[in-house]
Amino acid sequence: MSTFGGPHDLGMAANEDLALFTKADLQDPKYAYLFLPASPPGTSGLGRRLNPDQYYFACRWDYTATPREFLRRALARVENPANGRAADARPVDWGPHPSTGRVADLSPGLAAALGLNTDDIVRITISARRAIPVKPTLAMKRVGHGSSNPHGKPVIKQFIKSPNCSCRNGARIDKIVLHCTEGSLASALAEFQKSDGRQVSAHYVIDRNGDIYQMVSDSDRSNHCMGANQNSIGIEHVGGETDPLAAPQAAASAALIRWLLEQYQIPRTNIFGHDFTPGYCRPGGTSCPDRLFGSVHSQATIAAWVEANV
């Protein structure tokens, strides 16, 4: 399998639509959740407007066995046979092209949730009154239609949605901001779920044991770095003000950063500590990310950690 869809899938043409949905479906609440609120700049097709964090997929359908109208109403069970993880997902397109030798592509969010990387095998079952198995997928090379990211997105232990987020309105993701929670995992998750008070959030929270929690979709803006939220991804790391990163936590952070850099074509020089982020404008600044990445509070410390680990 591989992945496809969303603003950063350059394997899809800017005006490429979907086999199973039309622009009229953007107004239907049953289907609108699959798409971003607005078309990414320079695009007009539905393919690049798909929300890559939602669970969708494409197969080379035989419309005599699975008619288009049936597929539009259907949910399928998508499973990673290597680890047993499974999720429900909606078919949205016909593909990939037969020349690729593949028979299925998944959304980036679905692949990440199931722990799947490019060229892994996936099992898909779609049901009406009885199960109608889709042909088993093959290990496949990446050609066209989908992301060519060589780094798999690390496994997300749980997506816990924060209400403290908003639309990027098509803004390009061009930087990563690293944070320290200055508290426990439980306190960070609880704080980011509050809709009153500070109304803060982050895209990801990485626990000391390396578990990664996602709280805001990459395609949305989280409230993590005042003045620099529009174009950034925020990653919180559980720790106190004097704690260094734990080894499993550092490995998980490096893996996530590698995936983000490639996925969104972010320059390696655009990884910043919270206090050193261009545009950050909180009066008085902050001590964050404290000593997680080194004993000296400086962007040079962040850059040195990135150079050594990412």
Order of alpha helices (4+ residues) and beta strands (2+ residues): beta-alpha-beta-alpha-beta-beta-beta-alpha-beta-beta-beta-beta-beta-alpha-beta-beta-beta-beta-alpha-beta-alpha
